[in-house]
Amino acid sequence: MRDREELVRRWQAGWSVSRGWTTVEDDNDGILTVRAGEESRPTEYVVLDADDKPERVERAAQLALADGGGRGAGWITLATDDKEARIEQLEDLGLEVQQDQDWLMTIQLSEQPALKLHERYALHTELEDDLIITRATLHGGVVSSGRMAVVGEDAVADRIETDPAHRRRGLGSAVMASLVEAAAAKGAKRGILIASIDGLRLYRSLGWKVIADIVIARSTA
């Protein structure tokens, strides 16, 4: 489980870069506290190695429930091989588990194929320090976009989105290919992301592999 614990830690580092979250506290016992500061999600507790050390989930739940500010003030994110057990544990501890399915995925960047965009569209990629942002446009309007934070040899993909009217045209694949190319140029070797049900098929088609289920929960009061 140590490898997954480290992978979750590295995902969180890139996720924070992507979102601009600069305050992250490590209790040195398996819980990362992310001060996101967002109105609907002010604090996130990222649990490392939740399956082998479920007591960490209990401590994170206590922290989330103790956060003031009302419903959803404290959030928990964890990776697991036993989704049902973690859901049951979180619910028994008094948290509301999110119903959306998510997965932790990874790839060696050299294994993702290079793809070209349909000639109707244009790709624009820019760098903001350690953050790469790619946009696909049609007649000047953005129809697909994504970002990738580079932290050491890791590239963490985030907010890969395509306008529903332009899906099934290879835009997401082209955006990912552009991000990976730019990340590799900055020295990244391994890609990490959390996929939603909408993104799972895309990432699998590009060679990304599922490492674990992701469970997300929030305080209920």
C-alpha positions in Angstrom: 0.0 0.0 0.0 3.0 2.3 0.4 3.2 3.0 -3.3 -0.5 4.0 -3.4 0.0 6.3 -0.4 2.9 8.0 -2.2 0.8 8.3 -5.4 -2.1 9.9 -3.6 0.3 12.3 -1.9 1.9 13.2 -5.3 -1.6 13.6 -6.9 -2.6 16.0 -4.1 0.6 18.1 -4.7 -0.2 18.6 -8.3 -3.9 19.1 -7.7 -3.1 22.0 -5.3 -0.8 23.6 -7.9 -3.6 23.4 -10.4 -6.2 24.9 -8.1 -3.8 27.5 -6.6 -4.1 26.1 -3.1 -0.9 27.0 -1.2 -1.8 25.9 2.4 -1.4 22.2 2.9 -0.7 20.7 6.3 0.8 17.2 6.8 0.2 15.7 10.2 2.9 13.1 9.5 0.4 10.3 10.3 -1.5 9.8 7.1 -3.8 12.9 6.7 -3.1 15.9 4.5 -5.2 19.0 5.3 -5.8 21.2 2.3 -7.1 24.7 3.0 -8.9 25.2 -0.3 -10.8 28.2 0.9 -13.7 27.7 -1.5 -17.1 28.6 -0.4 -18.6 25.1 -1.0 -15.4 23.2 -0.1 -13.2 25.2 2.4 -11.2 22.3 3.8 -10.3 18.9 2.3 -8.8 16.0 4.3 -6.9 13.7 2.0 -6.5 10.3 3.7 -3.4 8.2 2.8 -3.6 4.4 3.0 -7.2 4.3 4.1 -7.6 0.5 3.7 -4.7 -0.7 5.8 -5.1 2.1 8.4 -8.9 2.7 8.7 -8.2 4.6 11.9 -7.0 7.4 9.7 -10.5 7.6 8.2 -12.0 7.9 11.6 -9.6 10.8 12.6 -10.3 12.6 9.3 -14.0 12.2 9.9 -13.6 13.8 13.4 -11.8 16.7 11.8 -14.3 17.2 9.1 -17.2 17.1 11.5 -15.5 19.5 13.8 -15.1 22.1 11.1 -17.5 25.0 11.6 -19.4 26.7 8.8 -22.3 24.3 8.2 -23.0 21.5 5.8 -20.0 20.6 3.6 -17.4 22.6 5.5 -15.2 19.6 5.9 -14.5 17.1 3.0 -12.7 13.8 2.9 -11.0 12.2 -0.2 -9.5 8.7 -0.1 -8.3 6.0 -2.4 -9.4 2.4 -1.7 -9.6 -1.2 -3.0 -12.6 -1.8 -0.8 -15.1 0.9 -1.7 -18.1 -0.5 0.0 -16.3 -0.9 3.3 -15.0 2.7 3.2 -18.5 4.0 2.3 -20.0 2.1 5.1 -17.3 3.4 7.5 -17.8 7.0 6.5 -21.6 6.8 6.7 -21.3 5.2 10.2 -19.1 8.1 11.2 -21.8 10.6 10.2 -20.6 11.8 6.8 -22.4 12.1 3.6 -20.8 10.1 0.8 -20.9 11.6 -2.7 -22.6 9.3 -5.2 -20.5 10.2 -8.2 -17.9 7.5 -9.1 -14.2 8.5 -9.4 -11.0 6.6 -10.0 -7.3 7.2 -9.3 -5.4 6.6 -12.6 -1.8 6.8 -13.8 0.4 6.4 -16.9 4.0 6.7 -18.0 3.7 9.7 -20.2 5.8 8.1 -22.9 3.0 5.5 -23.3 0.3 8.0 -24.2 -0.1 8.3 -28.0 0.4 11.6 -29.8 -2.8 12.7 -31.5 -3.7 15.5 -34.0 -6.7 17.7 -33.8 -9.3 17.9 -36.5 -8.4 20.8 -38.9 -11.6 22.6 -38.0 -10.2 23.3 -34.5 -7.1 25.1 -33.2 -5.1 24.2 -30.1 -3.5 26.8 -27.8 -1.1 25.8 -25.0 0.4 28.2 -22.5 2.6 27.9 -19.4 2.0 29.5 -16.1 5.1 28.6 -14.0 4.4 24.9 -13.2 0.9 24.8 -14.7 0.2 23.9 -18.4 -3.1 25.1 -19.8 -4.4 23.9 -23.2 -7.5 25.1 -25.0 -9.1 23.8 -28.2 -11.1 26.5 -30.1 -13.5 26.8 -32.9 -13.9 30.3 -34.5 -12.2 31.7 -31.5 -14.5 30.1 -28.9 -13.2 27.6 -26.4 -14.8 24.2 -26.9 -12.5 22.0 -24.9 -9.8 22.7 -22.3 -7.6 21.1 -19.6 -4.6 21.7 -17.4 -1.7 19.8 -16.1 0.5 20.7 -13.1 4.1 19.6 -13.2 5.7 18.7 -9.8 9.1 17.1 -10.2 8.6 14.1 -12.5 4.8 14.0 -12.0 2.2 15.6 -14.2 -1.2 15.9 -12.6 -4.1 16.4 -15.1 -7.1 18.4 -13.9 -10.3 20.0 -15.3 -10.3 18.2 -18.6 -13.6 19.5 -20.1 -15.3 19.5 -23.5 -18.5 21.3 -24.5 -21.3 18.7 -24.9 -22.0 19.9 -28.4 -18.4 19.1 -29.5 -17.9 15.7 -27.8 -17.0 12.5 -29.8 -14.7 14.5 -32.0 -11.4 13.7 -30.4 -11.0 17.0 -28.7 -10.4 15.6 -25.2 -7.8 13.2 -26.6 -6.0 16.1 -28.5 -6.0 18.3 -25.4 -4.5 15.5 -23.3 -1.9 14.8 -26.0 -0.9 18.5 -26.0 -0.7 18.6 -22.2 1.4 15.5 -22.0 3.8 16.7 -24.7 4.3 20.0 -22.8 4.7 18.2 -19.5 7.3 15.8 -20.9 9.2 18.8 -22.2 9.3 20.1 -18.7 10.8 16.8 -17.4 7.6 15.0 -16.3 7.6 11.2 -16.7 4.4 10.0 -14.9 0.9 11.2 -15.2 -1.7 11.1 -12.4 -5.3 12.1 -12.3 -8.7 11.4 -10.7 -11.2 10.5 -13.3 -15.0 10.9 -13.2 -17.4 8.5 -15.0 -17.4 10.9 -17.9 -13.6 10.9 -18.3 -12.9 7.2 -17.6 -13.5 6.0 -21.1 -11.3 8.8 -22.6 -8.3 8.1 -20.3 -8.5 4.4 -20.7 -8.5 4.9 -24.5 -5.2 6.8 -24.1 -3.6 4.0 -22.0 -4.2 5.3 -18.5 -4.7 2.6 -15.9 -7.0 2.5 -12.8 -5.1 2.2 -9.6 -7.9 2.5 -7.0 -11.5 3.7 -6.4 -11.8 7.2 -5.0 -14.4 7.9 -2.3 -15.4 11.5 -1.4 -17.5 12.5 1.6 -18.5 15.7 3.4 -19.7 16.8 6.7 -23.4 16.8 7.2 -23.8 19.7 9.6 
